[in-house]
Amino acid sequence: MQNRKTPDAQILKALETAPNMYLVLLPDLYIITASDAYLQATGTTREAIAGKHIFEAFPDNPELPEADGVQNINASLQTVLRTKKPDYMRIQRYDVPDRQHPGEFITRYWDPSHTPVPDENGEIAYIIQLATNVTDKILAERALLKSQQEQGETLAELLHSNTELRETQHHLSLLNAQLEERVARRTRELEESEKRYIEKFNAEQALNEELAASNEEYAAINEELATTNEELIATQQQLQTVYDELAASAERLQLAIESTQLGTWDYNPVSGELYWSHECRDMYGLPAREKVSLGLFSALIHPEDSDWVQRKIAESIDPEQRKRYDLSYRIIRFDNRETRWIKVKGTVYFTGDQATRFIGTVLDISDIKQAEINNARLGAIITSSDDAIVSKTLDSVITSWNAAAERMFGWTADEMIGQTIYKIIPDDRREEEPQIIARLRAGERVEHFETKRLTKDGRLLDVSVTISPIKDSEGHIIGASKIARDITERKQDETRKSDFIGMVSHELKTPLTSLSAILQVAGTKLAQSNDSFLSGAMKKANLQVKRMTNMINGFLNLSRLESAKIVIDAQYFRLDELISEVIDESKLTINSHHIKFDHCPAVEISGDRDKISSVLSNLLGNAVKYSPNGSEIIIRCMVENEQVVVSVSDQGMGIGPEDVKKVFDRYYRVPSNQSKNISGFGIGLYISAEIVRRHGGDIWLESTPGQSSTFYFSLPLQQPLGDK
Ligand code: ADP
């Protein structure tokens, strides 16, 4: 009994006090309780029956002649236990013990039903017996039937025993027959009425059964409903999840739209209604209150694009064509009449053959268009350029190759893009590339770098290249652009020119040397003469010859430099002494300026004395040329860091920062009004720089434009001799 479920105390109480007859049984048919009505109808008490087996509490009447009540009730209970379904019985006689007279029974008619109550596992927890006591009705019918039968029997007896009435026997027997017939008829009627009652009762019972069955169906339906409800709740939860996801993705979409400034629109071709998002309005420069109609929309399309755009719209909403709507065109902004480029995409929804909805997006692509236009322009320039324009990555892989590059190097773009630039670098110049890349990585530009490059057919070209870093929008260097100019021709011209200068200078030198010798002799002879004009003229002639010799020496040096024939004829000499000599010599010819030799320690160096002397003369000559008469020129000399530094300072026009480096270039002269009338070829500093560099030294200048210039050159020191 441990695992058995007993009905809830409250239910028991309710059952016990219900006006109907209930008996509550355990599955082993032991009684739990009975309702008050049940106890009353069976004439017993709760204490007397509780805990007893049903058939012990209600034993069978052994004298009952009819079908055994216990058997019927037991059969019904067994059916319930087996099928776990309610069972309804037909009207039964089941006598109850007479409590006043033990051993005797009181006749009872019942119509019991048994209903199982399942536990959570679906097993029967207990059985409820519901019964109606129909004894009174049945007995009343029986009594009536019996009294009518008895009346008939008494009359027949009387008729038989009374001989006096024999005469009338026949008459009476007829009467009797009639009576019998009447009684029989009445009996039949009674029987029929009983039958009808039972039928009626059983019909009601059947109806009840049906009701119970449909109740069961309802229960089943209820259960289904409950399941459906659960499913509904589950579906609703799923829907909620989907809805949440949708909301999240809508939010993401909104963010995406906001970040791209994407406008959206929605047009109903049937009603003509047009919706525009505020991004659209911003793009078109429309104030918020301005109503957007299709007319206004059309009016804002650029006049040159209006016709074809309208045509495209018509094609998209035409059910026969249903063309994709994806256009880029110009609009004129409403507010400032500015022309902008927009990109419009749309999708048309059809209901049957009717376009009912046309929705899409708009994006302002003016910046992209402008970039496209700029790119196209640049592209055209690059394509039509006579200079080879090539771009490459920092790994030296070629990424573009223009038409001029094709012409210059003989390789086509297809052959070169994806290859490395080493394909056109001669073997003996391969180390140039890593150096160039290193400078690019540092963000530097490499300008007018003269080198040699190889063509497809193996020719060597003289090229001047300018290489600039290519930066991305963040400023990171991602590659390089390279512009190469073929200077082979120019190089050849220059060689021819310098060859010619060299030849002419050489030819001029011989007559000039004899002229100088003649002037020297004439000078000595005239020394005794008193002709002051002649001696003066002789001095001037000597001076001019000296200037001419310097000039021609300069040209010779240049041409030797160009043809790499310049030779440094090194010897040890005292630099301080050389400086004094050059100054003394210059003082013979220069009296327009105050030349001061500030200071110089005794210092011996190893070098080409003549060439260092020409460097000094050149710096001194320039200081005179480019500073006003009467101003001071100071020459200094100092020893530091194992080198000697010589400087020549003037108080002249100076040199602007943009020219500070360029003045050492060949043929370069500062383009200014002041220096226009000063003669020169722009080769003096170029040669000086070459000479200094070949000595392992350096040359540079400092200048305040309009005030002063100081040229410096340094030479490696051998051994200082100590101050004089
Ligand atoms: P040249 O003097 O023959 O033109 P250089 O090579 O000696 O050639 O000098 C190059 C240019 O440098 C000069 O044309 C001049 O413009 C500038 N320059 C040289 N020295 C000075 C200086 N001391 N002051 C100002 N400008 C100078």
Boltz pocket constraint, residues with backbone or C-beta under 6 A from the ligand:
constraints:
  - pocket:
      binder: B
      contacts: [[A, 618], [A, 619], [A, 622], [A, 623], [A, 626], [A, 627], [A, 650], [A, 652], [A, 653], [A, 654], [A, 655], [A, 663], [A, 665], [A, 668], [A, 669], [A, 670], [A, 671], [A, 675], [A, 678], [A, 679], [A, 680], [A, 681], [A, 682], [A, 683], [A, 684], [A, 685], [A, 686], [A, 709]]
      max_distance: 6.0
